[in-house]
Amino acid sequence: YAVVGLAIGSDQAIAVDQVRPGLYRDAVTGGELHSDGQLRFQVKANGAGIWVLNGPGKIGDDGPYLH
């Protein structure tokens, strides 16, 4: 189960309701958030937030498209 937020042109504040509760890890940054039904996170301009329920965390090395 994943929650994805995309930002084009400028930073974006993302809020998603009615998500499954639990620990989410961002596949891009490795950050962690706990959800009780809602996730709120920031996405940098021209970037993505890919929050995976019980995910492994960051899945790659920083580069031109992942940071």
N, C-alpha and C positions, 0 to 999 in steps of 0.2 A: 504494500500500500504506500503510495507516495503523494506528496503535495508539491506542485511545481509552480513557481512564480517567475515571470520574465519581466525585464525592464528594458525598454528601448529609449535611448536618448537622454534619460535622466534617472537618478536613483528613485526607487519606488518603495513605499511601505505597503506590505501585503498582509491582509487579514482574511483567513478562510475559516468559516464556521462549519460545524457538523462533521468534523474529522474524527477518526477513531482515536480513542485515548491511548496514551503511551509515550514512549521515548522516541523522538525523531532525530535523526542525524543528517546533516547536510552533506551530500555527496560532493559538493564543490568546495566548501570551506572546512568541513569536519566539525562544524558547530553542533551543539545539542540543544534541543528544546523539549520540554515536557508538555503534552497536550491533555487537557481535560475536556476536549471537544472543540477547541479553537487553536489555530496557530497564527501567530503574528511574527513577521520577520521583515528585514530590509534586504533589498536586492540592489546592487550597484548598477549604474547605467550600463546598458548593453551587456547585461549579465543574466544569470539565472540562479535561483535558489531551488534545489532539488532535495526536499526533505523526505527521508525514507523511514517508515516505521520500523524500529529495531534494525536499522541499516548499519553497515560497517563503518560509515564515516567517509572521509575524503577518499576518492577513488583514483586520483591521478596526481601528477606533479604540476606545479604552476607553470604556465606558459602563456603564449599570446591569447589563447581562448579559454584558459582555466586559471582563475586566480581569485 
